[in-house]
Amino acid sequence: MKDRLENIRERIKIAAVGCGRNPETIRFVAVSKTVSVERVRRAIEAGVTILGENYIQEAQEKIRILSSYPVSWHFIGHLQTNKAKYVVRLFDLIHSVDSLRLAQEINKQAGKLNKVQKILIQVNIGEENSKSGVYLKDAERLIREISHLQNLSVRGLMAVPPYYSDPEKVRTYFAAIRELRDQIKKENITNISMDELSMGMTGDFEVAIEEGSTLIRIGTAIFGKRN
Ligand SMILES: *Cc1c(COP(=O)(O)O)cnc(C)c1O
């Protein structure tokens, strides 16, 4: 585990330095879906500080059992409106907000807990039916609508581009997300910050870093292949 984490940190550093970025501006989320509590514990003890989970039930148990560790939990999966209340209780950052209805429900549940919930807006950059996310062309409108919700704090954008075995093919998608981020940032919308770009996974995180990612989401390279 330590070796794998060390290897990832080294790769992040090489990619960052290679494109003139400070490696400390890039954090990684260890994606622990389907991984047992004990393996997640080992990862935390080896130095992981952010965990990413996709399924609420699975995450609930892990977070409860591992609650004594000072780590941050991020929700990165598809979120149904009726599950918003659980997510707000458990997670520091929700990467996958893609509709006003969902945002309104998260806002309402956060309000009940006196919490300002940090979120990212998920963009379906390849306009794929199989994926969640708002289309690029609709993202700014959604963000303007969400900016009025007092118990939400938008921190940036998240994307899962179409799959290619060659990560170079994904570069234009990452670049499009970065351009959208820059454009929205220029608008200076009240209550909206655009500092985080959640993009890049095991197969393509170096390219994502070159295109501006600040949060990469790594599962396989840390925990091995999932079943
Ligand atoms: C599973 C998952 C990941 C991690 O993918 P790997 O290829 O195993 O690194 C990243 N992001 C999301 C949204 C995921 O569901």
The ligand as an SDF file (V2000), in Angstrom:
LIG
                    3D

 15 15  0  0  0  0  0  0  0  0999 V2000
  -14.6310    4.2480   -9.8120 C   0  0  0  0  0  0  0  0  0  0  0  0
  -14.4540    5.7030  -10.0800 C   0  0  0  0  0  0  0  0  0  0  0  0
  -13.1680    6.2730  -10.1600 C   0  0  0  0  0  0  0  0  0  0  0  0
  -11.8660    5.4920  -10.0310 C   0  0  0  0  0  0  0  0  0  0  0  0
  -11.5760    4.8420  -11.2160 O   0  0  0  0  0  0  0  0  0  0  0  0
  -10.1620    4.0610  -11.4130 P   0  0  0  0  0  0  0  0  0  0  0  0
  -10.0910    3.9180  -12.8760 O   0  0  0  0  0  0  0  0  0  0  0  0
  -10.2880    2.7710  -10.6920 O   0  0  0  0  0  0  0  0  0  0  0  0
   -9.0960    4.9190  -10.8650 O   0  0  0  0  0  0  0  0  0  0  0  0
  -13.0850    7.6370  -10.3680 C   0  0  0  0  0  0  0  0  0  0  0  0
  -14.1960    8.4010  -10.5080 N   0  0  0  0  0  0  0  0  0  0  0  0
  -15.4400    7.8990  -10.4360 C   0  0  0  0  0  0  0  0  0  0  0  0
  -16.6030    8.7870  -10.5930 C   0  0  0  0  0  0  0  0  0  0  0  0
  -15.6030    6.5170  -10.2350 C   0  0  0  0  0  0  0  0  0  0  0  0
  -16.8500    6.0200  -10.1880 O   0  0  0  0  0  0  0  0  0  0  0  0
  1  2  1  0
  2  3  1  0
  2 14  2  0
  3  4  1  0
  3 10  2  0
  4  5  1  0
  5  6  1  0
  6  7  2  0
  6  8  1  0
  6  9  1  0
 10 11  1  0
 11 12  2  0
 12 13  1  0
 12 14  1  0
 14 15  1  0
M  END
$$$$
